[in-house]
């Protein structure tokens, strides 16, 4: 699975196109349900072509459609899906995102991208990563309370050999032969200090790669899964600020994905609830100092001014309309109009642009009934 971050989504908030195509599709992980996915995808492409031809000539439409066509009959692609798929395209861009939560099916052709589903998934407070580590091998997973998927490693060694190459300490050998006969070599293994030295060099390379290419871009909490004897050596060399103090002391290869997810969520859930409680407490304190807002119009004004430090947004809540990015004025609309969009999505994008933090939380954890709560810097 290819990971994505809020910072990556920020680039999609910039002007692209037009036309900007946003395609969201519910997909299935398992056969036979997955058989319907390519059929539904091809139907969406027909709708896309019709929508584009209403506004643009064939010369403009053809190269856009050609970017989507290769997936139409790619059986290997459709046999390895997650819970959702997002494809965003413009004349200067084509991006694909694999989603770990189902999404409502959308096909929107407009002047800007429709990013609300991506923003909500990227900013959900229950996301985490697992670093599954042995003495000579590593895997990275990303998930939430419901699902877990492997992440493609970026500039990070997957094995001891990848990290050290020919620099792995060779095994010592002893020689035994009878007089006049060909010598026989016997491997007697490495000394413990040499084994530990190679292990620590591997762990440092893994930590460096994961920190720079996965933890920093996503900001997700990272939980270590390894045998007990590897936890302390890895933590001693790690410089990853996202690495959690709690971990799973077990052989990662002895557990299924679902077992890994369940074990990880047992440890993550208390941290998740503690974090939300802390954010809500800070918000309530900010309100007593006139630095906390819950009305969308007040939040919009604060967001435009760059004042919002943390924005809590209710999951699955929609407020039809749009927010003027210059004035903060909210224009009401109807959700069935794709040109209108969602006020909460606009507010989230504005706060992210201003380097604020957006957290999507379930309704029962929100501190108010308005769907949004902002804690301001000043």
Secondary structure, 3 states (H helix, E strand, C coil): CCCCCHHHHHHHHCCCCCCEEEEEEECCCCCCCCHHHHHHHHHHHHHHHHHHHHHCCHHHHHHHHHHHHCCCCCHHHHCCCCCEEEEEEECCEEEEEEECCCCCCEEEEECCCCCHHHHHHHCECCCEEEEEECCCEEEEEEECCCCEEEECCCCCCCEHHHHHHHHCCCCEEEEECCCCCCCEEEEEECCHHHHHHHHHHHHHHHHHHHHHHHHHHHCCEEEEEECHHHHHHHHHHCCCCCECCCCEECCHHHCCHHHHHHHHHHHHHHHHHHHHHHHHHHHHHHHHCCCEECCHHHHHHHHHCCCEEEEEEECCCCCEEEECCCCCCEEECCCCCCCCCEHHHHHHHHHHHCCCEEEEECHHHCCCCCCEEEEECC
